[in-house]
Amino acid sequence: MARFVYSTCHKTGSQWVTGVLGDPQIGHAAGVVLKRPHDGYRADQFADEPDGTLVAPLFDLTYARWHMVARADDRCVVVVRDPRDVVVSWVFSSTYSHPSDPELSLVRAPLLALNLRGKLELAAYILKVPARAQRSWLLGAPSPHVRAFRYEDLVADEVGVFAAMIEHLGWPVAPDDLAEVVARHTFSVRSGGRSRGEKDPFSHYRAATPGDWANYFDRDLAERYEAAMPGLVRSMGYAQSDEWWRDQPEIIADLDAGAIETDVLRAERDAALAELTALRTAAESLLGRVEALG
């Protein structure tokens, strides 16, 4: 039996796709065991994985590196996303919603100190290597053992694209089982009931709306992004020419000001107060029950 990899970059629905492909119901039908790689997991470690293993998500693997470590019968699915949307999603996740850890703590305080433009500029710089890794899958020679999918297509047709992934991996999963698993992991469930496009800057599932980058890249920022990574957006199929930045507005309100930051911090405070009020109400109710029992 083959080994399997799901590769992507951060902020490209990695936990969503891993949740579906690694769901126990899918694993039971396919006879596959999910392995979540630890931080520092190297691509060459995949060569030692036993048959029937799904390694997911494996971040920032390149097309060339995969072909150096994979056997002829191994299978890989890749999900790519518009790199500009990845920048915006990373900003909100790293600044507000992602649980803090030692690595994130190095950048969260500086991010909070920057205005929105500064946050986007820093994210674009940090994510340049992952973006190029994503592009490598789209520009690599066709391979029967690798198939790249677009996040935007997955959002538009969850069941259809996941079915195509399952077919490529060669897993015998019944359509009804897949539909049930996909429904269990869909955005409205993971986000606590919100629909796509309903933004919550403090949620790890902020909006999941393709094309949201256009609300944050003004013409100056877009032009400098293209200059820093020439041809990236076009070569990945997300623009028809390298002049895409010319279509962006010259001014996007609050990109340089602190108004967005103020609104976000106010929302965070209001959410904390609401949570405190709910806890106080629950405590008072519990105390009343105790007193009633005498």
C-alpha positions as CSV (number, residue, x, y, z in Angstrom):
1,M,0.0,0.0,0.0
2,A,1.2,3.5,-0.7
3,R,1.9,6.4,1.7
4,F,0.1,9.7,1.4
5,V,0.9,13.4,2.0
6,Y,-1.4,16.4,2.2
7,S,0.8,19.5,1.6
8,T,-0.1,23.1,1.8
9,C,1.0,26.4,3.4
10,H,-0.4,28.1,6.5
11,K,-3.7,29.9,6.2
12,T,-4.9,27.7,3.3
13,G,-7.5,25.7,5.1
14,S,-5.0,23.3,6.5
15,Q,-6.9,22.2,9.6
16,W,-10.1,21.9,7.6
17,V,-8.6,19.7,4.9
18,T,-6.7,17.6,7.5
19,G,-10.0,17.3,9.5
20,V,-11.7,15.8,6.5
21,L,-9.0,13.6,5.1
22,G,-7.9,12.5,8.6
23,D,-11.4,11.9,9.9
24,P,-11.7,8.5,11.6
25,Q,-14.7,7.6,9.4
26,I,-12.5,8.2,6.2
27,G,-9.5,6.5,7.8
28,H,-11.6,3.4,8.6
29,A,-12.9,3.1,5.1
30,A,-9.6,3.7,3.4
31,G,-7.4,1.7,5.9
32,V,-5.3,4.8,6.4
33,V,-3.8,6.2,9.7
34,L,-3.3,9.9,10.1
35,K,0.0,11.2,11.3
36,R,0.3,14.9,12.2
37,P,3.9,15.9,11.7
38,H,5.5,17.7,14.6
39,D,7.3,21.0,14.3
40,G,10.6,20.4,12.6
41,Y,9.4,17.3,10.7
42,R,11.6,17.1,7.6
43,A,10.5,15.9,4.2
44,D,13.1,13.2,4.2
45,Q,11.4,11.6,7.3
46,F,8.5,10.8,5.1
47,A,10.6,8.2,3.3
48,D,10.6,6.1,6.6
49,E,6.8,6.2,7.1
50,P,5.0,2.8,7.0
51,D,2.5,2.0,4.3
52,G,-1.0,3.3,4.9
53,T,0.2,6.5,6.6
54,L,-1.3,9.9,5.8
55,V,1.1,12.7,6.8
56,A,-1.0,15.9,7.1
57,P,-0.6,18.8,7.1
58,L,2.9,19.0,5.8
59,F,3.7,22.7,5.3
60,D,5.8,24.3,2.6
61,L,6.9,21.1,0.9
62,T,8.1,21.8,-2.6
63,Y,7.4,19.9,-5.8
64,A,11.1,19.0,-6.3
65,R,11.6,17.9,-2.7
66,W,8.5,15.6,-2.8
67,H,9.9,13.8,-5.8
68,M,13.2,13.2,-3.9
69,V,11.6,11.4,-1.0
70,A,8.5,9.7,-2.4
71,R,8.2,6.1,-3.8
72,A,6.7,5.5,-7.2
73,D,3.3,4.5,-5.6
74,D,3.0,7.3,-3.0
75,R,0.3,9.9,-3.5
76,C,0.2,13.6,-2.7
77,V,-2.5,16.2,-2.7
78,V,-1.7,19.9,-2.5
79,V,-4.0,22.8,-1.8
80,V,-2.8,26.3,-2.9
81,R,-4.4,29.6,-2.3
82,D,-4.1,33.1,-3.7
83,P,-0.9,34.3,-1.9
84,R,-2.4,37.8,-1.3
85,D,-5.3,36.2,0.6
86,V,-2.8,34.2,2.6
87,V,-1.1,37.4,3.6
88,V,-4.3,39.0,4.9
89,S,-5.4,35.8,6.7
90,W,-2.0,35.4,8.4
91,V,-2.2,39.0,9.7
92,F,-5.4,38.5,11.5
93,S,-4.6,35.0,12.7
94,S,-1.1,35.9,14.0
95,T,-2.2,39.2,15.6
96,Y,-5.5,38.1,17.2
97,S,-6.9,34.6,16.9
98,H,-4.1,32.0,16.8
99,P,-3.3,30.5,20.2
100,S,0.0,32.0,21.4
101,D,3.1,29.8,21.4
102,P,6.8,30.5,21.9
103,E,7.4,31.2,18.2
104,L,4.3,33.4,17.7
105,S,5.1,35.4,20.9
106,L,8.2,36.7,19.0
107,V,6.0,38.5,16.5
108,R,2.6,39.1,18.1
109,A,3.7,42.2,20.2
110,P,5.4,43.9,17.1
111,L,2.3,43.1,15.1
112,L,0.0,44.7,17.6
113,A,2.2,47.8,17.6
114,L,2.0,48.2,13.8
115,N,-0.9,49.8,11.8
116,L,-2.7,47.6,9.4
117,R,-0.4,48.5,6.5
118,G,2.7,47.6,8.5
119,K,1.1,44.2,9.5
120,L,0.5,43.4,5.8
121,E,4.0,44.4,4.8
122,L,5.6,42.3,7.5
123,A,3.4,39.3,6.6
124,A,4.2,39.6,2.9
125,Y,7.9,39.4,3.7
126,I,7.6,36.5,6.1
127,L,5.4,34.5,3.7
128,K,7.6,34.9,0.6
129,V,9.2,31.4,0.9
130,P,5.9,29.5,1.5
131,A,4.4,31.3,-1.5
132,R,7.2,30.2,-3.8
133,A,6.8,26.6,-2.4
134,Q,3.1,26.7,-3.4
135,R,4.0,28.0,-6.9
136,S,6.4,25.1,-7.4
137,W,3.4,22.6,-7.5
138,L,1.6,24.6,-10.2
139,L,4.7,25.0,-12.3
140,G,6.1,21.4,-11.9
141,A,5.8,18.8,-14.6
142,P,2.5,16.9,-14.6
143,S,2.7,13.8,-12.4
144,P,0.1,11.0,-12.0
145,H,1.1,10.8,-8.3
146,V,0.5,14.5,-7.4
147,R,-2.6,16.6,-7.8
148,A,-2.8,20.3,-6.8
149,F,-6.2,21.8,-5.9
150,R,-7.2,25.4,-5.4
151,Y,-8.6,26.6,-2.1
152,E,-11.0,28.8,-4.0
153,D,-12.5,25.7,-5.8
154,L,-12.7,23.9,-2.5
155,V,-14.7,26.7,-1.0
156,A,-17.1,26.7,-4.0
157,D,-17.7,22.9,-4.1
158,E,-16.6,21.2,-0.9
159,V,-18.0,17.8,-1.6
160,G,-16.9,17.7,-5.2
161,V,-13.3,18.8,-4.6
162,F,-12.9,16.5,-1.6
163,A,-14.3,13.6,-3.7
164,A,-11.6,14.4,-6.4
165,M,-9.0,14.3,-3.6
166,I,-10.2,10.9,-2.4
167,E,-10.3,9.6,-6.0
168,H,-6.7,10.7,-6.6
169,L,-5.5,9.1,-3.3
170,G,-7.2,5.9,-4.4
171,W,-9.3,5.5,-1.2
172,P,-12.5,3.4,-1.4
173,V,-14.7,5.9,0.4
174,A,-18.5,5.7,-0.2
175,P,-20.1,9.0,-1.4
176,D,-22.5,9.1,1.6
177,D,-19.7,8.7,4.0
178,L,-17.7,11.5,2.4
179,A,-20.7,13.8,2.4
180,E,-21.3,13.1,6.1
181,V,-17.7,13.9,7.0
182,V,-17.6,17.0,4.9
183,A,-20.8,18.3,6.6
184,R,-19.2,17.7,10.0
185,H,-16.2,19.9,9.1
186,T,-17.8,22.6,7.1
187,F,-17.1,26.3,7.8
188,S,-20.4,27.0,9.6
189,V,-19.7,24.2,12.0
190,R,-16.1,25.1,12.7
191,S,-16.8,28.8,13.0
192,G,-19.7,28.4,15.5
193,G,-22.5,29.0,13.1
194,R,-21.3,31.9,11.0
195,S,-21.6,31.9,7.2
196,R,-18.6,32.4,4.9
197,G,-18.0,36.2,4.6
198,E,-19.2,37.0,8.1
199,K,-15.9,38.2,9.5
200,D,-14.8,37.7,13.1
201,P,-11.2,39.0,13.5
202,F,-10.8,37.1,16.7
203,S,-11.8,33.7,15.3
204,H,-9.3,31.3,13.8
205,Y,-12.0,30.9,11.1
206,R,-12.2,34.6,10.3
207,A,-14.0,34.7,7.0
208,A,-12.8,32.2,4.5
209,T,-13.7,34.4,1.6
210,P,-11.6,34.2,-1.6
211,G,-10.6,37.6,-2.9
212,D,-10.7,39.4,0.4
213,W,-7.2,40.6,-0.2
214,A,-8.6,43.3,-2.5
215,N,-10.1,45.0,0.6
216,Y,-6.6,45.5,2.1
217,F,-4.1,46.0,-0.8
218,D,-4.2,49.6,-2.0
219,R,-2.3,50.4,-5.2
220,D,0.9,51.3,-3.5
221,L,1.1,48.1,-1.4
222,A,0.0,45.9,-4.4
223,E,2.7,47.4,-6.6
224,R,5.4,46.8,-4.0
225,Y,4.2,43.2,-3.5
226,E,4.5,42.5,-7.2
227,A,7.9,44.1,-7.3
228,A,9.1,42.0,-4.4
229,M,7.9,38.8,-6.0
230,P,7.7,39.4,-9.7
231,G,5.3,37.2,-11.6
232,L,4.2,35.2,-8.5
233,V,0.5,36.1,-8.7
234,R,0.3,35.7,-12.5
235,S,2.3,32.4,-12.6
236,M,0.0,30.9,-10.0
237,G,-3.0,31.8,-12.1
238,Y,-4.5,34.5,-9.9
239,A,-4.0,37.3,-12.4
240,Q,-3.8,37.6,-16.1
241,S,-0.8,39.9,-16.1
242,D,1.8,41.3,-13.8
243,E,0.0,44.7,-14.0
244,W,-2.8,43.4,-11.7
245,W,-1.9,46.0,-9.1
246,R,-3.0,48.9,-11.3
247,D,-6.7,47.9,-10.7
248,Q,-6.4,48.5,-7.0
249,P,-7.7,51.8,-5.5
250,E,-5.2,54.4,-4.6
251,I,-6.7,54.8,-1.1
252,I,-8.2,52.2,1.2
253,A,-9.6,53.8,4.3
254,D,-7.8,53.2,7.6
255,L,-4.9,51.2,6.1
256,D,-2.5,53.7,7.6
257,A,-4.6,54.9,10.5
258,G,-5.3,53.3,13.8
259,A,-9.1,53.2,13.4
260,I,-9.3,49.5,12.5
261,E,-7.0,48.6,15.4
262,T,-9.2,50.7,17.8
263,D,-12.4,48.9,16.5
264,V,-10.8,45.5,16.9
265,L,-9.6,46.1,20.4
266,R,-13.0,47.5,21.4
267,A,-14.6,44.4,20.0
268,E,-12.2,42.2,22.0
269,R,-13.0,44.1,25.2
270,D,-16.8,43.9,24.5
271,A,-16.5,40.1,23.9
272,A,-14.5,39.7,27.2
273,L,-17.1,41.7,29.1
274,A,-19.9,39.6,27.6
275,E,-18.1,36.4,28.6
276,L,-17.6,37.8,32.2
277,T,-21.3,38.7,32.4
278,A,-22.3,35.2,31.4
279,L,-20.0,33.6,33.9
280,R,-21.3,35.8,36.7
281,T,-24.9,34.9,35.8
282,A,-24.0,31.2,35.8
283,A,-22.3,31.6,39.2
284,E,-25.2,33.4,40.7
285,S,-27.6,30.8,39.5
286,L,-25.4,28.0,40.9
287,L,-25.2,29.8,44.2
288,G,-28.9,30.2,44.3
289,R,-29.4,26.4,43.8
290,V,-26.9,25.7,46.6
291,E,-28.7,28.0,49.0
292,A,-32.1,26.5,48.1
293,L,-30.7,23.0,49.0
294,G,-30.0,24.5,52.4
